[in-house]
Amino acid sequence: MTPPPPTYPDPTRRALITISVLLAVMMTTLDGTIAVIALPRIQSSLIASQEQITWVLTSYLIGSAIATPVSGWLADKYGRRKVMAASVAIFTLSSIGCGMSANLVMLVLFRALQGAAGASLVPLSQVVLLNINPPERQGPAIALFGVGTLVGPAIGPTLGGWLTDFVSWRAIFLINAPIGLAAFLGLVFFLQDKPSPNVRNFDIKGFIAVSMALASFQLMLDRGQLRDWFSSPEICIEAAIAAMFFYISVVHMLTAREPFIKLAIFRDRNFLLGSMVGVVIGVFLVGVVPIMTTMMQQLLGYPVMLTGILSAPRALGNIICVLIVGRMVSRVDTRIVLLMGLALLLASLWILATMSLDTSQGTMAFVNFLQGCGSGFVFLPLTLVAFSTLPMAYRNEASALFSLTRNLGAAAGISAIQTITIRDTASVQSRLVEHVRPDNPLLSWRMPGFDPNLTSSITSTLGEVTRQATMVAYVDSYRMLLALAVVMAPLCLMMRSSGSKSSGPPPVVHAE
């Protein structure tokens, strides 16, 4: 019996669903970065130590890491409409709780709830946009999804800096209330779907094993530099727990009849390679942003608002290129588009790897624009290629795993880059200090006023040495990322293109 042709929502309802979904995505992704720039103000307001205030970020990441893998099963069991609407409602209420927190404990608890509630919104929004659009419109639909996913983190520092300076740090959380309400109403009234008819039993053992592995790994990454990594018993314990539960998770997946994570998903070559590329892309798209922001503020001396303004071209590049790529993917081999995006990211990293303390503000704005363009060219084709050959039944779970691998790549990248930069700074500084001595003619020529007998002169010189060493460390980190991007490029060519003739037509997606 021939299955009935797929049906899709009418254009008006499709537009309203798209708006609601994008509001939910932007609210979630924005909250991942908007709080970073307000941490010093939150710390002083709630009277917290430097170590305590980091839990504002750590709790959000742990909550998201634990809840992301289960979002696919929940969508199969209860339907995407119910899961997404409940997630938006809980996220919005917890955002209000964050904005009204009277102490750090309340803020950390509400942030953890935020992370858990928002974990399902990004992957399920991607599936919704694929399912409500016919194959010929899936490229533009994912392009809009890319705008929501990439622009949120890009404008986070700018919006967070403005709200913190001119309103209050509490406003960065309370701003979610009207956005969340609009997204909730749109999802409830316009999105229609139904649970999957064949839902496997929930694998509680597998869920606990995966959750413990992810939570321990995320905690280790987030607190590693603060605790000096494996010289700290805490980090060693967290690493051991993560490794043990990761091993248990793998064994359980190989032996259980209905495992929490289906290994069949990773038998699809495109999805496996796409996830591997996504881990590294997460480093480029998210991991570079914090060190560039820190470099501009602490090393180049830019104030918060100027840093936000110079970061704004990233969002502009995202929007322009994602919309262009949405029309290209149906005509051009998606692997070629992906390599074009990598080339733009390589160009931005090349500029960063050759910069100095005299780099102009215009150059920094141009680098941010290039990175925005590169991420716009990478995000859409990578998503389409990864899902082009995957069976429809796996989409909910696969989307959650795809989002999870990208987030883990970003978290690992941020920790690795920060650690390498800090340690490289100390190493370079120790080498430069060796040459700061009265009998060095270069020092006398470069700093004729240097007097080793004056404390002010020594302090000034050491300050300049520290700035130079830090700049060298940043440049070394950018060169490392540049090399990583070059090594990763061949993986893109190993995938089958969703736009090539050899790969067949795009996957047919049925609306529910």
C-alpha positions in Angstrom: 0.0 0.0 0.0 1.4 3.4 -1.0 1.8 5.8 1.9 -0.2 9.0 1.6 1.8 12.0 0.4 3.2 14.3 3.2 1.1 17.2 4.3 2.5 20.5 5.6 1.0 23.5 7.5 -0.3 26.3 5.4 2.1 29.2 4.9 0.6 31.4 7.6 0.7 28.8 10.3 4.1 27.7 9.2 5.4 31.3 9.5 3.8 31.6 13.0 5.4 28.3 14.1 8.8 29.4 12.7 8.6 32.7 14.7 7.7 30.9 17.9 10.5 28.3 17.4 13.1 31.0 16.7 12.1 33.0 19.7 12.6 29.9 21.9 16.0 29.2 20.3 17.3 32.8 20.5 16.2 33.0 24.2 18.1 29.8 25.0 21.3 30.5 23.1 21.4 34.1 24.2 21.3 33.1 27.9 24.4 31.0 27.5 26.6 34.0 26.8 24.7 37.1 28.1 25.6 36.3 31.8 29.3 36.1 31.2 29.9 39.8 30.9 27.8 40.6 34.0 29.6 38.2 36.3 31.7 40.9 38.1 28.5 43.0 38.8 26.7 39.9 40.1 29.7 39.0 42.2 29.7 42.3 44.0 25.9 42.5 44.3 25.6 39.0 45.9 28.9 39.3 47.8 30.4 36.2 46.3 34.0 35.1 45.9 35.7 34.5 42.6 35.4 30.8 42.9 31.7 30.9 44.0 30.6 33.2 41.2 31.8 30.6 38.5 28.9 28.4 39.6 26.5 30.8 37.9 28.0 29.5 34.6 28.9 25.9 35.7 25.4 25.1 37.0 23.8 26.1 33.7 26.2 24.0 31.7 25.7 20.9 33.9 22.0 21.2 33.8 22.1 21.5 30.0 24.5 18.6 29.6 22.4 16.2 31.7 19.1 17.1 30.1 20.1 17.2 26.4 20.3 13.5 25.7 16.9 12.7 27.2 15.1 15.4 25.1 14.8 13.0 22.1 13.1 10.3 24.1 10.7 12.8 25.7 9.7 14.1 22.3 9.0 10.6 21.1 7.0 9.8 24.2 5.0 13.0 24.7 5.3 14.8 21.4 7.5 17.8 20.5 4.7 20.3 21.1 4.2 19.4 24.8 7.9 19.0 25.5 8.9 22.3 23.9 6.0 24.3 25.4 6.8 22.9 28.9 10.5 23.6 28.4 9.8 27.2 27.4 7.5 27.7 30.4 10.0 26.3 32.9 12.9 28.3 31.2 10.9 31.5 31.5 9.9 31.0 35.1 13.4 30.0 36.1 14.7 33.2 34.3 12.4 35.3 36.4 13.7 33.4 39.5 17.3 34.2 38.4 16.4 37.9 38.1 14.8 38.0 41.5 17.3 35.9 43.4 18.2 37.3 46.8 21.4 35.2 47.2 23.9 33.2 45.2 22.4 29.8 46.2 19.0 30.8 44.7 20.7 32.1 41.5 22.8 28.9 41.0 19.7 26.7 41.5 17.6 28.6 39.1 20.5 28.7 36.6 20.7 24.9 36.7 17.0 24.7 36.1 17.4 27.1 33.2 20.0 24.9 31.6 18.0 21.7 32.0 14.8 23.3 30.6 16.5 24.9 27.7 18.4 21.8 26.7 15.6 20.4 24.5 14.7 23.6 22.7 17.6 23.9 20.2 17.6 20.2 18.9 13.8 19.9 18.8 13.4 23.3 17.1 15.7 22.1 14.4 13.5 19.0 13.9 10.3 21.0 13.9 11.6 23.3 11.1 12.5 20.3 9.0 9.2 18.7 9.6 6.9 21.7 8.7 8.7 22.5 5.5 8.7 20.6 2.2 12.1 19.4 0.9 12.6 22.4 -1.3 12.2 24.8 1.6 14.2 22.9 4.2 17.4 24.8 3.2 15.9 28.3 4.0 14.2 26.9 7.1 17.5 25.6 8.5 19.1 29.0 7.5 16.6 30.8 9.8 17.3 28.2 12.5 21.0 29.1 12.0 20.3 32.8 12.5 18.5 32.0 15.8 21.3 29.7 17.0 24.3 31.8 16.0 23.0 35.3 16.5 22.0 34.7 20.1 25.5 34.0 21.4 26.9 36.7 19.1 24.8 39.5 20.5 25.0 38.2 24.1 28.0 40.3 25.2 26.7 43.5 23.5 23.2 43.2 25.0 24.5 42.0 28.4 26.9 44.9 28.6 24.3 47.4 27.8 21.7 46.0 30.2 24.3 45.7 33.0 25.6 49.2 32.6 22.3 51.1 32.0 19.6 48.9 33.8 20.8 46.1 36.1 22.4 42.7 36.0 18.9 41.3 36.9 17.6 42.6 33.6 19.7 40.1 31.6 17.4 37.4 33.1 14.1 39.2 33.3 14.3 40.1 29.6 13.4 36.5 28.9 9.8 36.9 30.4 8.1 38.6 27.4 10.1 36.5 24.8 9.3 33.3 26.6 5.6 34.2 26.9 5.3 34.9 23.1 7.2 31.6 22.3 5.0 29.6 24.7 1.7 30.9 23.2 2.9 30.4 19.7 3.9 26.8 20.3 0.7 25.9 22.2 -1.7 27.4 19.6 0.1 26.7 16.3 2.3 23.7 16.6 0.6 20.4 16.1 2.2 16.9 16.4 1.6 13.6 18.1 3.8 11.2 20.1 5.6 8.5 18.3 3.5 5.3 18.1 6.4 3.0 18.9 8.4 4.4 21.9 10.8 2.2 23.7 10.9 1.9 27.4 13.0 4.5 29.2 16.5 3.1 30.0 17.0 4.5 33.5 20.4 2.8 33.9 21.7 4.1 30.7 20.4 7.6 31.5 22.1 7.7 34.9 25.4 6.4 33.4 25.4 9.0 30.6 24.3 11.8 33.0 27.0 11.1 35.5 29.6 10.9 32.8 28.5 14.2 31.2 28.1 16.1 34.5 31.5 15.0 35.8 33.2 15.8 32.5 31.5 19.3 32.3 32.4 20.0 36.0 36.0 19.0 35.3 36.2 21.3 32.3 34.7 24.2 34.0 36.7 24.0 37.2 40.0 22.6 35.9 41.8 25.9 35.4 40.6 27.3 38.7 41.9 24.2 40.5 45.1 23.8 38.5 43.8 20.7 36.8 45.2 17.4 37.8 47.3 18.7 40.6 43.9 19.0 42.4 42.3 16.0 44.0 38.9 17.4 43.1 39.7 17.4 39.4 41.2 13.9 39.6 38.0 12.6 41.2 35.8 14.2 38.6 37.9 12.9 35.8 37.9 9.4 37.3 34.1 9.5 37.7 33.6 10.7 34.1 35.9 8.0 32.7 34.2 5.2 34.8 30.7 6.2 33.8 31.7 6.7 30.2 33.0 3.1 30.1 29.8 1.9 31.8 27.7 3.8 29.2 29.5 2.3 26.3 29.3 -1.3 27.7 25.6 -0.7 28.5 24.9 0.5 24.9 26.6 -2.5 23.5 24.8 -5.1 25.7 21.3 -3.6 26.5 18.3 -4.6 24.4 17.0 -1.1 24.3 19.8 1.3 25.2 19.4 4.9 26.2 21.4 6.0 23.1 20.9 3.9 20.0 24.2 2.9 18.4 22.3 2.6 15.1 22.3 6.4 14.8 26.1 6.4 14.6 26.2 3.7 11.8 25.1 6.5 9.5 28.4 7.8 8.0 27.2 11.3 7.4 25.9 11.7 10.9 29.0 10.2 12.5 31.4 12.4 10.5 29.1 15.4 10.9 29.1 15.0 14.7 32.9 14.7 14.7 33.2 17.9 12.6 30.6 19.5 14.9 32.8 18.9 18.0 35.7 20.9 16.4 33.3 23.5 14.9 32.0 24.0 18.4 35.5 25.1 19.4 35.6 27.7 16.5 32.0 29.0 16.8 31.9 29.2 20.6 35.3 28.6 22.1 37.0 31.6 20.4 34.5 34.1 21.5 35.4 34.2 25.3 39.1 34.6 24.7 38.6 37.3 22.1 36.3 39.1 24.5 38.8 38.8 27.3 41.7 39.9 25.1 39.9 43.0 24.0 38.9 44.0 27.5 41.9 43.1 29.5 44.8 43.3 27.0 43.7 45.9 24.5 41.9 48.0 27.2 38.5 48.3 25.5 35.6 49.1 27.8 32.6 46.8 28.0 30.4 48.7 25.5 33.2 49.1 22.9 33.9 45.4 23.2 30.2 44.7 22.5 30.1 47.0 19.6 33.2 45.5 18.0 31.6 42.0 18.5 28.4 43.1 16.7 29.7 42.5 13.2 29.8 38.8 14.0 26.0 38.7 14.2 25.7 40.7 11.0 28.0 38.3 9.2 25.9 35.4 10.6 22.7 36.8 9.3 23.9 37.7 5.8 25.7 34.4 5.1 23.2 32.1 6.6 20.5 33.6 4.4 22.8 33.4 1.3 23.7 29.8 2.1 20.0 28.9 2.5 19.6 29.5 -1.2 22.9 28.0 -2.2 22.6 24.5 -0.7 20.0 23.3 -3.3 22.3 24.2 -6.2 25.9 23.7 -4.9 27.6 20.6 -3.3 27.1 21.2 0.4 30.7 20.0 1.1 32.0 22.8 -1.1 29.9 25.3 0.9 31.2 23.8 4.1 34.8 24.2 2.9 34.1 27.8 2.0 33.0 28.5 5.5 36.1 26.8 6.9 38.2 29.0 4.5 36.6 32.1 6.0 37.2 30.9 9.6 40.9 30.1 8.6 41.2 33.7 7.2 40.0 35.1 10.5 42.3 32.9 12.5 45.2 33.9 10.2 44.6 37.6 11.0 44.4 36.8 14.8 47.6 34.7 14.6 49.5 37.7 13.1 48.2 40.5 15.3 49.9 42.5 17.9 49.2 45.0 20.7 48.9 47.7 18.1 46.0 46.0 16.3 43.3 48.5 15.4 39.7 48.4 16.4 38.7 48.2 12.8 40.7 45.0 12.4 39.0 43.4 15.4 35.6 44.3 14.0 36.6 42.8 10.6 37.8 39.6 12.3 34.5 39.3 14.1 32.7 39.8 10.8 34.8 37.2 9.0 34.0 34.7 11.8 30.3 35.4 11.6 30.4 34.8 7.8 32.4 31.6 8.3 30.0 30.2 10.9 27.1 31.1 8.7 28.6 29.1 5.8 29.5 26.2 8.1 26.4 25.7 10.2 23.7 25.1 7.6 25.5 22.7 5.3 26.9 20.7 8.2 23.4 20.3 9.6 21.9 19.3 6.3 24.7 16.8 5.4 24.6 15.2 8.9 20.8 14.5 8.6 20.5 14.0 4.9 20.9 10.2 5.0 19.5 9.6 8.6 16.2 7.7 8.9 13.3 9.7 9.9 12.7 7.6 13.1 16.0 8.7 14.6 15.6 12.5 14.1 14.5 13.5 17.6 17.3 11.6 19.3 19.9 12.4 16.7 19.2 16.1 16.9 19.8 16.0 20.6 23.1 14.1 20.2 24.2 16.4 17.5 23.6 19.4 19.7 25.3 17.7 22.6 28.5 16.9 20.7 28.7 20.5 19.5 28.2 21.8 23.0 30.8 19.5 24.5 33.3 20.5 21.8 32.7 24.2 22.7 33.1 23.5 26.5 36.3 21.5 26.0 37.6 24.1 23.6 37.0 27.0 26.0 38.8 25.1 28.8 41.7 24.0 26.6 42.2 27.4 25.1 42.1 29.2 28.4 44.5 26.7 30.0 47.0 26.8 27.1 46.8 30.6 27.0 47.4 31.1 30.7 50.3 28.6 30.9 51.9 29.9 27.7 51.7 33.4 29.2 53.7 32.3 32.2 56.2 30.5 30.0 56.8 33.4 27.6 56.9 35.9 30.5 59.7 33.9 32.2 61.7 34.0 29.0 61.2 37.7 28.4 62.1 38.6 32.0 65.6 37.0 31.5 66.4 39.8 29.1 65.3 42.6 31.5 68.7 43.5 33.0 70.8 46.7 33.0 73.6 45.3 30.8 71.2 44.5 27.9 71.8 47.2 25.2 68.4 46.5 23.6 66.6 47.4 26.8 68.6 50.6 27.1 67.7 51.5 23.5 64.1 50.5 23.7 63.5 51.9 27.2 66.1 54.7 27.8 64.4 55.7 31.1 64.6 52.3 32.7 66.3 52.5 36.2 66.7 49.3 38.1 67.0 51.2 41.3 63.5 52.7 41.1 60.5 50.6 42.1 58.2 52.5 39.7 60.5 51.8 36.8 60.6 48.1 37.5 56.8 47.9 38.0 56.2 49.6 34.7 58.6 47.4 32.9 57.2 44.2 34.3 53.7 45.3 33.4 54.8 45.8 29.8 56.5 42.4 29.8 53.3 40.8 31.0 51.3 42.5 28.3 53.7 41.3 25.6 53.8 37.8 27.0 50.0 37.6 27.1 49.8 38.8 23.5 52.3 36.1 22.4 50.2 33.5 24.3 47.0 34.6 22.5 48.7 34.5 19.1 50.0 30.9 19.9 46.5 29.8 20.8 45.1 31.2 17.5 47.9 29.4 15.6 46.9 26.2 17.3 43.3 26.6 16.2 44.4 27.5 12.7 46.3 24.2 12.5 43.3 22.3 13.9 41.0 23.7 11.2 43.4 22.7 8.4 43.6 19.1 9.8 39.8 18.9 10.1 39.1 19.9 6.5 39.5 16.4 5.0 36.7 15.1 7.1 34.3 17.3 5.3 35.1 15.7 2.0 34.5 12.2 3.4 30.8 12.9 3.8 28.2 12.3 1.1 26.8 15.6 -0.1 23.0 16.1 0.4 23.1 18.3 -2.7 25.0 16.1 -5.0 23.4 13.8 -7.5 25.1 10.8 -6.2 23.4 11.1 -2.8 20.0 11.1 -4.2 17.1 13.5 -3.4 16.8 15.2 -0.1 15.1 13.2 2.6 11.4 13.4 2.6 10.1 14.8 5.8 6.5 14.2 7.0 4.7 16.8 9.0 2.7 15.4 11.9 
